[in-house]
Amino acid sequence: MEARKRGGAFQTGMVNLEGTEMWLELHDSSGALHVNMDNVVNFRRYDGGEFTQIATLAASRDGVTTYNVIETPQEIENMIVGEQQRLRDLAKITR
């Protein structure tokens, strides 16, 4: 699993990473896909389900697209927290 950043903004309750987009490499039954977490409005795993459903806003902002990924919600949250920590550490180095 890997997380990548690009220009834009991403905010969670923990850290405001203004000026960045968070891209996570997740996996579905066909392989890897990259999800822009700025566009994610919800992710959850239904009881007994083997996939986590991720709902994203469409580029036109008038619809929702869903993806089913292998990673659990906890794994996705850990990826987000890990990337936030990496950015904080990087900010300390560049000061």
N, C-alpha and C positions, 0 to 999 in steps of 0.2 A: 504494500500500500504506500502511496506517495501523495503528498500535497504540493500544489504549485500555486504561485501568486501571479497576478497580472493587475494592471491599473484598474481602479474602481473603488468600491468601498465594501466593507464587511463589518458587521457589528454583532456581538453577542452580549449577554449580560455580564461577561467577564471583562472583555477588552474591546475597545473601539479601534479597529484597524483601518482607519480612514485612509483612503488613497490606494487601497488594495482590493483585489477580488480574491476569493479563496476557491481554488480548483482542487477537488479531490479525485484521485484515481480510485474508482470503485469497480466492482465486477458483477456482471450478470451471467446468465447461462451461456452467453456467446463469448465472453472474455471481458477485457478492460473497457471502461468508458469513463470519460472525464466529466464531472458534474460541477457547474458553477454554483457554489453554495450561496451566492448572493440571490439567486433566483429560487432557492428552495423555500417553500412555505410550510412544509411539514414532512417529517419522516417517521415511520412507525412500522413495527412488525406485529402482525395480527397473531393472536394466540394459536400456537401450533404451526404457524407458517414457517417456511424455510427461507423466505425472502423478506427483505425490508422494502416497503413501498416508499418512494421519494416522490413528492409532488413539487413540480417547478412551474413557475409562471412562464408562459410562452413569450417569445421575444416581443410580440406585439402587445403583451400585457393584457390580452383579452381572453385568455384561456389558460388551462392548466394541462401540463404533460406529466404523466407518471412513469416512473422507472421502477423495476423490481431488481434489487441488488442483493448479493450474497451477504455482505457485511451486516452485522447487527447494529441497532441504534447505538449501543454502548461503544462498539468499535468506531463508528462514525464520530461520536462525541469525543472519543480519545484522540482521533486523528485531528479534529479541530483544535482541541486543547494543546496537543503536541505542536501544531503549526503556530499557534499563538505564542507558545513558549519559545520556539525557534526564532520568531520575529523579535520578541523582547530581548533575547540573548544577542541577536544581530545588532539591535539598536544600541546595546551597551558597548559593543565592539567598535561601532562607528562614531561614538561620541568622542 
